[in-house]
Amino acid sequence: TGFNATFGLIVRPINFFRFGASVSTPTLYNLNDTYDASVTANWNDFYYSDPIGGDTVLNNLYAESALVKSNFSLRTPFKVSGGAALFFGDVGFVSLDVDYLDYSLMFLSSNDFSMDADNDYINDNYTNSLNLRAGGEIRIDVIRLRAGYAMNNVPTNSTISFNTANHRLSAGFGLRLDNVFFDLALVNNRINKQLSPYILADNSQPVVDATVNNFSGILTMGVNF
C-alpha cells in the first residue's frame, strides 16, 4: 500500500502554446515481506575424511532457514516536472516533458530491524536524474498518427559503475469517430545496463554491458458519452 499527492498548474498564454509544472510528493509504501530459503546437495557418495569428527560418506544433504516475516516502509524521491506543448490548429501538436528526481533521498525504515546500512548505501551511491518524454500527433480527418520517445535513468555516482537507462520508442495509429475511438500503439522498450558479479574496493571489477529489447502492442477502444 502507498499514497502520494501531486500539485501542479497549466498556463496557456497564447492559443497555440501551453506549458505547465508540477510537484509530486514522495510515495510512502508499507511492505510486508516473508522470506525462507532451502538448499539440497547430492554428493554422490563422496568420501569425506575428517580426523576430528570422523570420516563419513556424504550423499543427499538438505538444509533450510527459518521463516522470516518482516514489515518495512519505503519513501521514494519527490519529483518535479515541467513540460510544454505546441498546437497547430487541427493539424496536430508536439510536446516535451522533463522530470527531476533525486534518488539519494529514498529512505527505508522498519520497527523489526535496523536499515541504517541500506540507507547509508543509498546516500553514498545514488544521485539525481533527469527523465525525458517527447511526442507528437498528426491529425488527418478522423485519423491520428503518433510517435514518441522516452528516456528514464537510474543514476549512480562515481563510486559504482553500474548505470541503467531505459529508452522507449513508440508509434501509434488512431481513429476518432462520432461515438467511438480506436487506438493502436507499438512500443519498443530498450534497456541498457551494466552487470558485474562482484564489486572490488578499487572499482576494477569486470563489467558487462547488456542490452534488452522488448516489443509490445497496446490496443485501446472507447466510447464517448
MDAnalysis code that builds the backbone (N, CA, C; Angstrom):
import MDAnalysis as mda
import numpy as np

u = mda.Universe.empty(675, n_residues=225, atom_resindex=np.repeat(np.arange(225), 3), trajectory=True)
u.add_TopologyAttr("name", ["N", "CA", "C"] * 225)
u.add_TopologyAttr("resid", np.arange(1, 226))
u.add_TopologyAttr("resname", ["THR", "GLY", "PHE", "ASN", "ALA", "THR", "PHE", "GLY", "LEU", "ILE", "VAL", "ARG", "PRO", "ILE", "ASN", "PHE", "PHE", "ARG", "PHE", "GLY", "ALA", "SER", "VAL", "SER", "THR", "PRO", "THR", "LEU", "TYR", "ASN", "LEU", "ASN", "ASP", "THR", "TYR", "ASP", "ALA", "SER", "VAL", "THR", "ALA", "ASN", "TRP", "ASN", "ASP", "PHE", "TYR", "TYR", "SER", "ASP", "PRO", "ILE", "GLY", "GLY", "ASP", "THR", "VAL", "LEU", "ASN", "ASN", "LEU", "TYR", "ALA", "GLU", "SER", "ALA", "LEU", "VAL", "LYS", "SER", "ASN", "PHE", "SER", "LEU", "ARG", "THR", "PRO", "PHE", "LYS", "VAL", "SER", "GLY", "GLY", "ALA", "ALA", "LEU", "PHE", "PHE", "GLY", "ASP", "VAL", "GLY", "PHE", "VAL", "SER", "LEU", "ASP", "VAL", "ASP", "TYR", "LEU", "ASP", "TYR", "SER", "LEU", "MET", "PHE", "LEU", "SER", "SER", "ASN", "ASP", "PHE", "SER", "MET", "ASP", "ALA", "ASP", "ASN", "ASP", "TYR", "ILE", "ASN", "ASP", "ASN", "TYR", "THR", "ASN", "SER", "LEU", "ASN", "LEU", "ARG", "ALA", "GLY", "GLY", "GLU", "ILE", "ARG", "ILE", "ASP", "VAL", "ILE", "ARG", "LEU", "ARG", "ALA", "GLY", "TYR", "ALA", "MET", "ASN", "ASN", "VAL", "PRO", "THR", "ASN", "SER", "THR", "ILE", "SER", "PHE", "ASN", "THR", "ALA", "ASN", "HIS", "ARG", "LEU", "SER", "ALA", "GLY", "PHE", "GLY", "LEU", "ARG", "LEU", "ASP", "ASN", "VAL", "PHE", "PHE", "ASP", "LEU", "ALA", "LEU", "VAL", "ASN", "ASN", "ARG", "ILE", "ASN", "LYS", "GLN", "LEU", "SER", "PRO", "TYR", "ILE", "LEU", "ALA", "ASP", "ASN", "SER", "GLN", "PRO", "VAL", "VAL", "ASP", "ALA", "THR", "VAL", "ASN", "ASN", "PHE", "SER", "GLY", "ILE", "LEU", "THR", "MET", "GLY", "VAL", "ASN", "PHE"])
u.atoms.positions = np.array([
    [0.848, -1.184, 0.000],
    [0.000, 0.000, 0.000],
    [0.885, 1.235, 0.000],
    [0.387, 2.304, -0.613],
    [1.158, 3.533, -0.663],
    [0.287, 4.699, -1.079],
    [0.751, 5.903, -0.826],
    [-0.005, 7.076, -1.239],
    [0.957, 8.227, -1.479],
    [0.531, 9.157, -2.348],
    [1.273, 10.398, -2.566],
    [0.300, 11.456, -3.056],
    [0.811, 12.644, -3.368],
    [-0.023, 13.740, -3.869],
    [0.772, 14.501, -4.914],
    [0.080, 15.047, -5.906],
    [0.689, 15.843, -6.958],
    [-0.028, 17.188, -7.054],
    [0.765, 18.269, -7.112],
    [0.232, 19.619, -7.235],
    [0.851, 20.258, -8.474],
    [0.029, 20.903, -9.288],
    [0.572, 21.495, -10.496],
    [-0.314, 22.573, -11.070],
    [0.178, 23.176, -12.148],
    [-0.586, 24.193, -12.853],
    [-0.265, 24.121, -14.341],
    [-1.199, 24.591, -15.142],
    [-1.050, 24.670, -16.591],
    [-1.359, 26.101, -17.017],
    [-0.484, 26.672, -17.835],
    [-0.648, 28.036, -18.315],
    [-0.696, 28.017, -19.835],
    [-1.660, 28.763, -20.397],
    [-1.813, 28.853, -21.847],
    [-1.807, 30.340, -22.234],
    [-0.600, 30.931, -22.364],
    [-0.531, 32.375, -22.618],
    [-1.063, 32.774, -23.989],
    [-0.872, 31.915, -24.974],
    [-1.429, 32.136, -26.308],
    [-2.086, 30.850, -26.761],
    [-2.906, 30.947, -27.786],
    [-3.774, 29.840, -28.146],
    [-3.022, 28.569, -28.523],
    [-1.846, 28.706, -29.158],
    [-1.164, 27.513, -29.685],
    [-0.023, 27.036, -28.789],
    [0.168, 27.653, -27.625],
    [1.277, 27.270, -26.760],
    [0.776, 27.065, -25.335],
    [1.261, 26.004, -24.714],
    [0.878, 25.686, -23.349],
    [2.084, 25.138, -22.598],
    [2.263, 25.549, -21.360],
    [3.310, 24.971, -20.533],
    [2.770, 24.746, -19.132],
    [3.429, 23.842, -18.413],
    [2.952, 23.501, -17.082],
    [4.087, 23.000, -16.206],
    [3.797, 22.900, -14.921],
    [4.763, 22.394, -13.953],
    [3.999, 21.701, -12.841],
    [4.648, 20.728, -12.215],
    [4.016, 20.007, -11.114],
    [5.070, 19.489, -10.154],
    [4.640, 19.244, -8.934],
    [5.492, 18.649, -7.909],
    [4.743, 17.464, -7.318],
    [5.390, 16.308, -7.299],
    [4.809, 15.101, -6.694],
    [5.538, 14.802, -5.391],
    [4.783, 14.627, -4.330],
    [5.379, 14.305, -3.042],
    [5.966, 12.890, -3.090],
    [6.869, 12.567, -2.189],
    [7.336, 11.183, -2.107],
    [6.171, 10.224, -1.866],
    [6.279, 9.056, -2.458],
    [5.302, 7.995, -2.195],
    [5.749, 7.205, -0.966],
    [4.843, 7.003, -0.039],
    [5.133, 6.263, 1.183],
    [4.531, 4.874, 1.063],
    [5.381, 3.870, 0.934],
    [4.937, 2.489, 0.789],
    [5.094, 1.742, 2.115],
    [4.129, 0.898, 2.409],
    [4.257, -0.045, 3.516],
    [4.279, -1.447, 2.930],
    [5.321, -2.203, 3.234],
    [5.515, -3.511, 2.613],
    [5.651, -4.601, 3.660],
    [5.035, -5.741, 3.376],
    [5.181, -6.940, 4.200],
    [5.973, -7.977, 3.412],
    [6.999, -8.527, 4.038],
    [7.896, -9.459, 3.355],
    [7.976, -10.762, 4.138],
    [7.859, -11.867, 3.420],
    [8.022, -13.200, 4.002],
    [9.140, -13.911, 3.253],
    [10.118, -14.431, 3.981],
    [11.311, -14.985, 3.351],
    [11.687, -16.319, 3.990],
    [12.032, -17.275, 3.140],
    [12.680, -18.500, 3.607],
    [13.551, -19.042, 2.484],
    [14.467, -19.935, 2.826],
    [15.409, -20.480, 1.848],
    [15.711, -21.929, 2.188],
    [16.034, -22.699, 1.155],
    [16.430, -24.096, 1.349],
    [17.455, -24.470, 0.296],
    [18.270, -25.472, 0.606],
    [19.284, -25.942, -0.331],
    [19.401, -27.469, -0.207],
    [19.538, -28.100, -1.341],
    [19.729, -29.550, -1.400],
    [21.006, -29.844, -2.178],
    [21.852, -30.723, -1.653],
    [23.103, -31.085, -2.318],
    [23.199, -32.602, -2.417],
    [23.567, -33.097, -3.577],
    [23.803, -34.527, -3.794],
    [25.302, -34.734, -3.997],
    [25.959, -35.334, -3.003],
    [27.404, -35.526, -3.042],
    [27.812, -36.818, -3.740],
    [26.856, -37.616, -4.143],
    [27.146, -38.826, -4.938],
    [28.141, -39.751, -4.224],
    [27.809, -40.068, -2.955],
    [28.635, -40.976, -2.148],
    [30.088, -40.498, -2.022],
    [30.265, -39.231, -1.729],
    [31.604, -38.656, -1.597],
    [32.188, -39.027, -0.232],
    [33.405, -39.562, -0.256],
    [34.076, -39.953, 0.986],
    [34.787, -38.732, 1.560],
    [34.368, -38.322, 2.760],
    [34.905, -37.120, 3.402],
    [35.740, -37.544, 4.596],
    [37.027, -37.190, 4.530],
    [37.949, -37.548, 5.606],
    [38.001, -36.422, 6.632],
    [37.654, -36.759, 7.874],
    [37.635, -35.765, 8.956],
    [38.276, -36.399, 10.183],
    [39.549, -36.049, 10.470],
    [40.232, -36.690, 11.617],
    [39.633, -36.297, 12.965],
    [38.883, -35.198, 13.020],
    [38.311, -34.770, 14.293],
    [36.917, -35.354, 14.487],
    [36.039, -35.136, 13.541],
    [34.665, -35.602, 13.689],
    [34.433, -37.007, 13.187],
    [35.430, -37.583, 12.509],
    [35.277, -38.928, 11.986],
    [34.947, -38.909, 10.506],
    [35.497, -39.885, 9.782],
    [35.239, -39.970, 8.348],
    [33.780, -40.330, 8.094],
    [33.273, -39.853, 6.958],
    [31.877, -40.142, 6.616],
    [31.714, -40.127, 5.098],
    [30.635, -40.717, 4.653],
    [30.278, -40.704, 3.237],
    [29.093, -39.758, 3.067],
    [29.262, -38.721, 2.241],
    [28.225, -37.715, 2.015],
    [27.377, -38.111, 0.818],
    [26.085, -37.971, 0.997],
    [25.170, -38.261, -0.118],
    [24.185, -37.108, -0.252],
    [22.930, -37.326, 0.061],
    [21.927, -36.271, -0.045],
    [21.858, -35.476, 1.261],
    [22.113, -34.167, 1.168],
    [22.052, -33.288, 2.319],
    [21.039, -32.183, 2.057],
    [20.323, -31.791, 3.093],
    [19.276, -30.778, 2.952],
    [19.313, -29.849, 4.159],
    [19.157, -28.557, 3.889],
    [19.103, -27.572, 4.973],
    [18.111, -26.484, 4.593],
    [17.472, -25.910, 5.606],
    [16.532, -24.831, 5.331],
    [16.606, -23.797, 6.449],
    [16.244, -22.564, 6.092],
    [16.248, -21.488, 7.072],
    [14.900, -21.414, 7.759],
    [14.851, -20.633, 8.806],
    [13.575, -20.369, 9.458],
    [12.759, -19.397, 8.602],
    [11.462, -19.392, 8.807],
    [10.581, -18.463, 8.105],
    [10.690, -17.086, 8.770],
    [11.077, -16.096, 7.980],
    [11.295, -14.745, 8.499],
    [10.215, -13.827, 7.939],
    [9.466, -13.194, 8.816],
    [8.445, -12.235, 8.415],
    [8.847, -10.850, 8.905],
    [8.733, -9.858, 8.037],
    [9.128, -8.510, 8.423],
    [8.209, -7.495, 7.760],
    [8.174, -6.322, 8.349],
    [7.401, -5.202, 7.824],
    [8.327, -3.992, 7.749],
    [8.309, -3.310, 6.603],
    [9.154, -2.122, 6.476],
    [8.482, -1.114, 5.561],
    [9.007, 0.104, 5.598],
    [8.442, 1.209, 4.826],
    [9.493, 1.752, 3.867],
    [9.032, 2.227, 2.721],
    [9.898, 2.823, 1.714],
    [9.347, 4.189, 1.344],
    [10.221, 5.190, 1.360],
    [9.865, 6.525, 0.897],
    [10.622, 6.807, -0.391],
    [9.887, 7.013, -1.481],
    [10.507, 7.276, -2.770],
    [10.892, 8.750, -2.881],
    [11.677, 9.128, -3.904],
    [12.056, 10.540, -4.054],
    [10.856, 11.401, -4.461],
    [10.932, 12.690, -4.136],
    [9.960, 13.621, -4.689],
    [10.279, 13.844, -6.165],
    [9.324, 14.339, -6.930],
    [9.511, 14.553, -8.360],
    [9.024, 15.933, -8.754],
    [9.848, 16.644, -9.509],
    [9.486, 17.938, -10.072],
    [9.421, 17.788, -11.582],
    [8.314, 18.210, -12.178],
    [8.109, 18.024, -13.612],
    [7.779, 19.353, -14.282],
    [8.212, 19.471, -15.524],
    [7.875, 20.620, -16.346],
    [7.656, 20.179, -17.773],
    [6.800, 20.875, -18.476],
    [6.520, 20.476, -19.842],
    [5.943, 21.605, -20.658],
    [5.993, 21.421, -21.981],
    [5.448, 22.419, -22.895],
    [4.895, 21.704, -24.113],
    [3.925, 22.341, -24.770],
    [3.305, 21.768, -25.968],
    [2.969, 22.882, -26.941],
    [3.149, 22.579, -28.233],
    [2.764, 23.475, -29.312],
    [1.628, 22.833, -30.097],
    [0.553, 23.597, -30.326],
    [-0.607, 23.109, -31.057],
    [-0.686, 23.807, -32.414],
    [-0.929, 23.011, -33.443],
    [-1.002, 23.529, -34.803],
    [-2.428, 23.405, -35.323],
    [-3.343, 24.064, -34.655],
    [-4.742, 24.034, -35.054],
    [-5.288, 22.620, -35.037],
    [-5.940, 22.249, -36.124],
    [-6.482, 20.891, -36.253],
    [-5.483, 19.920, -36.857],
    [-4.249, 20.371, -37.104],
    [-3.244, 19.515, -37.757],
    [-2.595, 18.571, -36.757],
    [-2.352, 19.048, -35.519],
    [-1.710, 18.185, -34.533],
    [-0.971, 18.999, -33.490],
    [-0.035, 18.355, -32.805],
    [0.725, 19.012, -31.747],
    [2.020, 18.257, -31.499],
    [2.960, 18.916, -30.801],
    [4.183, 18.282, -30.296],
    [4.318, 18.669, -28.834],
    [4.912, 17.801, -28.038],
    [5.039, 18.072, -26.604],
    [6.380, 17.569, -26.088],
    [6.843, 18.176, -24.999],
    [8.085, 17.802, -24.348],
    [7.892, 17.906, -22.842],
    [8.295, 16.861, -22.106],
    [8.177, 16.849, -20.648],
    [9.491, 16.380, -20.040],
    [9.861, 16.972, -18.915],
    [11.090, 16.626, -18.204],
    [10.762, 16.423, -16.726],
    [11.294, 15.349, -16.136],
    [11.122, 15.065, -14.711],
    [12.482, 15.116, -14.024],
    [12.512, 15.664, -12.824],
    [13.721, 15.660, -11.996],
    [13.445, 14.855, -10.733],
    [14.326, 13.888, -10.442],
    [14.223, 13.085, -9.229],
    [15.596, 12.972, -8.598],
    [15.634, 12.931, -7.280],
    [16.879, 12.733, -6.549],
    [16.779, 11.400, -5.804],
    [17.401, 10.364, -6.361],
    [17.277, 9.027, -5.798],
    [18.008, 8.872, -4.471],
    [18.916, 9.800, -4.151],
    [19.612, 9.704, -2.863],
    [18.680, 9.993, -1.696],
    [17.480, 10.530, -1.979],
    [16.521, 10.838, -0.918],
    [15.612, 9.662, -0.574],
    [15.763, 8.537, -1.253],
    [14.997, 7.352, -0.862],
    [15.365, 6.951, 0.568],
    [14.383, 6.407, 1.287],
    [14.633, 6.088, 2.695],
    [13.852, 4.847, 3.085],
    [14.517, 3.934, 3.801],
    [13.917, 2.698, 4.291],
    [13.868, 2.734, 5.820],
    [12.801, 2.211, 6.391],
    [12.684, 2.159, 7.853],
    [11.875, 0.931, 8.253],
    [12.122, 0.435, 9.456],
    [11.411, -0.729, 9.965],
    [11.461, -0.736, 11.481],
    [10.406, -1.225, 12.079],
    [10.386, -1.442, 13.521],
    [10.955, -2.801, 13.897],
    [11.184, -3.677, 12.906],
    [11.664, -5.031, 13.168],
    [13.180, -5.127, 13.190],
    [13.875, -4.266, 12.457],
    [15.322, -4.350, 12.350],
    [15.850, -3.006, 11.863],
    [17.162, -2.828, 11.986],
    [17.800, -1.582, 11.566],
    [18.068, -1.611, 10.060],
    [17.775, -0.518, 9.369],
    [18.062, -0.390, 7.952],
    [19.052, 0.737, 7.708],
    [19.859, 1.054, 8.704],
    [20.845, 2.123, 8.573],
    [21.853, 1.829, 7.472],
    [22.294, 0.577, 7.378],
    [23.284, 0.225, 6.352],
    [22.707, 0.429, 4.953],
    [21.425, 0.065, 4.761],
    [20.793, 0.253, 3.455],
    [20.679, 1.735, 3.111],
    [20.282, 2.550, 4.092],
    [20.157, 3.986, 3.845],
    [21.512, 4.639, 3.595],
    [22.545, 4.174, 4.274],
    [23.887, 4.691, 4.014],
    [24.317, 4.353, 2.588],
    [23.990, 3.149, 2.126],
    [24.347, 2.758, 0.761],
    [23.623, 3.644, -0.258],
    [22.339, 3.916, -0.012],
    [21.567, 4.785, -0.919],
    [22.187, 6.180, -0.970],
    [22.502, 6.740, 0.192],
    [23.064, 8.094, 0.232],
    [24.430, 8.169, -0.436],
    [25.223, 7.105, -0.320],
    [26.586, 7.126, -0.840],
    [26.656, 6.857, -2.343],
    [25.662, 6.150, -2.887],
    [25.814, 5.648, -4.251],
    [24.808, 6.182, -5.266],
    [23.746, 6.824, -4.826],
    [22.739, 7.287, -5.779],
    [22.681, 8.808, -5.810],
    [22.295, 9.328, -6.966],
    [22.254, 10.774, -7.164],
    [20.986, 11.143, -7.923],
    [20.963, 12.341, -8.526],
    [19.740, 12.816, -9.178],
    [19.655, 12.348, -10.625],
    [18.484, 12.555, -11.220],
    [18.230, 12.079, -12.575],
    [17.269, 13.021, -13.283],
    [17.448, 13.153, -14.597],
    [16.505, 13.843, -15.460],
    [15.893, 12.824, -16.411],
    [14.579, 12.705, -16.399],
    [13.858, 11.824, -17.309],
    [13.161, 12.665, -18.368],
    [13.136, 12.154, -19.582],
    [12.664, 12.927, -20.732],
    [11.561, 12.181, -21.465],
    [10.543, 12.931, -21.895],
    [9.486, 12.382, -22.759],
    [9.168, 13.409, -23.841],
    [9.101, 12.944, -25.091],
    [8.755, 13.819, -26.206],
    [7.830, 13.052, -27.146],
    [6.899, 13.767, -27.743],
    [5.964, 13.090, -28.644],
    [5.190, 14.077, -29.490],
    [4.447, 13.525, -30.431],
    [3.640, 14.364, -31.300],
    [2.525, 13.575, -31.938],
    [1.564, 14.314, -32.476],
    [0.420, 13.706, -33.145],
    [0.067, 14.516, -34.386],
    [-0.248, 13.809, -35.464],
    [-0.731, 14.424, -36.703],
    [-2.158, 13.959, -36.931],
    [-3.038, 14.904, -37.254],
    [-4.449, 14.596, -37.453],
    [-4.807, 14.755, -38.933],
    [-5.367, 13.702, -39.507],
    [-5.838, 13.716, -40.891],
    [-7.291, 13.266, -40.872],
    [-8.200, 14.226, -40.842],
    [-9.633, 13.928, -40.721],
    [-9.857, 13.120, -39.444],
    [-10.351, 11.882, -39.549],
    [-10.602, 11.062, -38.359],
    [-9.386, 10.231, -37.961],
    [-8.298, 10.320, -38.709],
    [-7.105, 9.504, -38.474],
    [-6.134, 10.275, -37.580],
    [-5.497, 9.548, -36.645],
    [-4.463, 10.099, -35.780],
    [-3.187, 9.272, -35.941],
    [-2.087, 9.965, -36.232],
    [-0.775, 9.330, -36.326],
    [0.104, 9.886, -35.214],
    [0.774, 9.016, -34.449],
    [1.524, 9.457, -33.282],
    [2.913, 8.813, -33.240],
    [3.838, 9.498, -32.585],
    [5.175, 8.961, -32.335],
    [5.687, 9.563, -31.042],
    [6.526, 8.819, -30.340],
    [7.038, 9.322, -29.077],
    [8.354, 8.682, -28.692],
    [9.041, 9.343, -27.771],
    [10.302, 8.839, -27.232],
    [10.353, 9.178, -25.748],
    [10.863, 8.259, -24.943],
    [11.023, 8.497, -23.513],
    [12.337, 7.884, -23.048],
    [12.980, 8.539, -22.096],
    [14.222, 8.032, -21.514],
    [14.152, 8.188, -20.004],
    [14.353, 7.095, -19.288],
    [14.405, 7.096, -17.830],
    [15.773, 6.604, -17.385],
    [16.385, 7.313, -16.459],
    [17.685, 6.926, -15.930],
    [17.560, 6.537, -14.468],
    [18.366, 5.569, -14.054],
    [18.535, 5.264, -12.632],
    [20.010, 5.512, -12.333],
    [20.363, 6.750, -11.992],
    [21.783, 7.119, -11.960],
    [22.470, 6.728, -10.661],
    [23.740, 6.439, -10.790],
    [24.608, 6.215, -9.639],
    [25.784, 7.166, -9.758],
    [26.424, 7.452, -8.630],
    [27.563, 8.356, -8.686],
    [28.835, 7.592, -9.023],
    [29.954, 8.253, -8.910],
    [31.215, 7.683, -9.406],
    [31.736, 6.524, -8.576],
    [31.150, 6.259, -7.405],
    [31.687, 5.195, -6.559],
    [31.341, 3.811, -7.093],
    [30.284, 3.701, -7.889],
    [29.974, 2.431, -8.538],
    [29.684, 2.707, -10.004],
    [29.890, 1.700, -10.844],
    [29.874, 1.924, -12.289],
    [28.633, 1.375, -12.967],
    [27.632, 0.974, -12.204],
    [26.504, 0.294, -12.823],
    [25.386, 1.291, -13.096],
    [25.227, 1.663, -14.359],
    [24.211, 2.610, -14.771],
    [23.144, 1.889, -15.573],
    [21.921, 2.344, -15.443],
    [20.811, 1.764, -16.185],
    [20.043, 2.886, -16.862],
    [19.779, 2.711, -18.147],
    [18.974, 3.670, -18.906],
    [17.897, 2.903, -19.649],
    [16.685, 3.403, -19.567],
    [15.540, 2.766, -20.198],
    [15.034, 3.695, -21.299],
    [15.133, 3.249, -22.562],
    [14.688, 4.037, -23.702],
    [13.441, 3.398, -24.299],
    [12.435, 4.210, -24.574],
    [11.199, 3.700, -25.171],
    [10.860, 4.509, -26.419],
    [10.699, 3.797, -27.530],
    [10.231, 4.382, -28.778],
    [8.837, 3.851, -29.058],
    [7.933, 4.721, -29.455],
    [6.563, 4.282, -29.699],
    [6.031, 4.921, -30.972],
    [5.125, 4.206, -31.614],
    [4.406, 4.711, -32.786],
    [2.966, 4.254, -32.662],
    [2.035, 5.101, -33.079],
    [0.628, 4.763, -32.890],
    [-0.252, 5.233, -34.031],
    [-1.413, 4.602, -34.085],
    [-2.427, 4.909, -35.092],
    [-3.780, 4.922, -34.402],
    [-4.596, 5.916, -34.713],
    [-5.892, 6.007, -34.065],
    [-6.983, 6.455, -35.013],
    [-8.216, 6.122, -34.642],
    [-9.408, 6.557, -35.363],
    [-10.335, 7.246, -34.381],
    [-10.802, 8.439, -34.727],
    [-11.748, 9.182, -33.901],
    [-13.066, 9.312, -34.670],
    [-14.065, 8.517, -34.275],
    [-15.378, 8.570, -34.889],
    [-16.323, 9.348, -33.979],
    [-17.580, 9.442, -34.350],
    [-18.508, 10.273, -33.587],
    [-18.647, 9.798, -32.145],
    [-18.863, 8.504, -31.963],
    [-19.151, 7.993, -30.626],
    [-18.099, 7.021, -30.099],
    [-17.195, 6.555, -30.949],
    [-16.198, 5.569, -30.527],
    [-14.823, 5.994, -31.030],
    [-13.783, 5.461, -30.386],
    [-12.422, 5.690, -30.866],
    [-11.607, 4.418, -30.688],
    [-10.606, 4.259, -31.559],
    [-9.708, 3.112, -31.546],
    [-8.277, 3.629, -31.612],
    [-7.414, 3.067, -30.788],
    [-6.002, 3.453, -30.784],
    [-5.133, 2.205, -30.717],
    [-4.115, 2.163, -31.566],
    [-3.139, 1.072, -31.570],
    [-1.755, 1.680, -31.417],
    [-0.981, 1.187, -30.455],
    [0.374, 1.681, -30.208],
    [1.350, 0.515, -30.180],
    [2.500, 0.709, -30.800],
    [3.606, -0.241, -30.757],
    [4.751, 0.405, -30.002],
    [5.305, -0.316, -29.016],
    [6.325, 0.250, -28.134],
    [7.557, -0.645, -28.137],
    [8.712, -0.033, -28.386],
    [9.996, -0.727, -28.253],
    [10.669, -0.218, -26.988],
    [10.834, -1.112, -26.013],
    [11.455, -0.764, -24.733],
    [12.881, -1.309, -24.737],
    [13.860, -0.416, -24.772],
    [15.268, -0.803, -24.856],
    [15.953, -0.411, -23.548],
    [16.525, -1.389, -22.871],
    [17.187, -1.164, -21.594],
    [18.684, -1.408, -21.759],
    [19.477, -0.386, -21.505],
    [20.932, -0.516, -21.485],
    [21.382, -0.559, -20.029],
    [22.088, -1.622, -19.655],
    [22.514, -1.739, -18.263],
    [23.873, -2.394, -18.179],
    [24.496, -2.246, -17.025],
    [25.799, -2.828, -16.756],
    [25.681, -3.824, -15.608],
    [26.371, -4.957, -15.746],
    [26.284, -6.038, -14.770],
    [27.685, -6.491, -14.360],
    [27.814, -6.878, -13.099],
    [29.051, -7.459, -12.609],
    [28.719, -8.402, -11.466],
    [29.419, -9.541, -11.355],
    [29.099, -10.482, -10.279],
    [29.614, -10.044, -8.911],
    [30.485, -9.024, -8.867],
    [31.037, -8.592, -7.587],
    [31.582, -7.175, -7.743],
    [31.909, -6.544, -6.624],
    [32.474, -5.198, -6.605],
    [33.790, -5.234, -5.840],
    [34.857, -4.664, -6.419],
    [36.159, -4.579, -5.774],
    [36.345, -3.197, -5.143],
    [37.232, -3.137, -4.165],
    [37.441, -1.889, -3.438],
    [37.919, -0.772, -4.353],
    [38.759, -1.092, -5.358],
    [39.266, -0.064, -6.271],
    [38.389, 0.093, -7.511],
    [37.217, -0.531, -7.503],
    [36.246, -0.417, -8.597],
    [36.806, -0.939, -9.923],
    [37.674, -1.963, -9.871],
    [38.280, -2.511, -11.082],
    [37.642, -3.831, -11.504],
    [36.470, -4.151, -10.990],
    [35.809, -5.406, -11.332],
    [35.395, -5.405, -12.811],
    [35.311, -6.593, -13.421],
    [34.844, -6.661, -14.809],
    [33.360, -6.301, -14.890],
    [33.012, -5.551, -15.921],
    [31.645, -5.076, -16.104],
    [31.189, -5.448, -17.505],
    [29.998, -6.008, -17.598],
    [29.407, -6.395, -18.879],
    [28.325, -5.387, -19.247],
    [28.390, -4.864, -20.457],
    [27.330, -4.008, -20.989],
    [26.270, -4.885, -21.635],
    [25.035, -4.782, -21.149],
    [23.934, -5.618, -21.655],
    [22.818, -4.734, -22.185],
    [22.179, -5.209, -23.252],
    [21.046, -4.506, -23.847],
    [19.875, -5.466, -23.955],
    [18.713, -5.037, -23.487],
    [17.495, -5.837, -23.547],
    [16.476, -5.081, -24.381],
    [15.909, -5.755, -25.380],
    [14.889, -5.157, -26.244],
    [13.568, -5.885, -26.050],
    [12.516, -5.136, -25.743],
    [11.173, -5.696, -25.636],
    [10.233, -4.917, -26.541],
    [9.358, -5.648, -27.230],
    [8.350, -5.031, -28.082],
    [6.967, -5.387, -27.542],
    [6.079, -4.413, -27.544],
    [4.717, -4.655, -27.073],
    [3.746, -3.858, -27.928],
    [2.521, -4.343, -27.965],
    [1.452, -3.659, -28.679],
    [0.282, -3.406, -27.741],
    [-0.327, -2.231, -27.855],
    [-1.433, -1.847, -26.979],
    [-2.599, -1.389, -27.850],
    [-3.736, -1.999, -27.656],
    [-4.952, -1.624, -28.382],
    [-5.973, -1.083, -27.395],
    [-6.479, 0.113, -27.682],
    [-7.456, 0.764, -26.803],
    [-8.716, 1.085, -27.607],
    [-9.859, 0.747, -27.021],
    [-11.163, 1.073, -27.628],
    [-11.990, 1.802, -26.592],
    [-12.707, 2.840, -27.005],
    [-13.503, 3.600, -26.066],
    [-14.770, 4.132, -26.688],
    [-15.707, 4.531, -25.825],
    [-16.985, 5.063, -26.233],
    [-17.165, 6.438, -25.606],
    [-17.533, 7.406, -26.407],
    [-17.803, 8.762, -25.902],
    [-19.287, 8.890, -25.557],
    [-19.561, 9.444, -24.380],
    [-20.966, 9.641, -23.985],
    [-21.086, 10.875, -23.101],
])
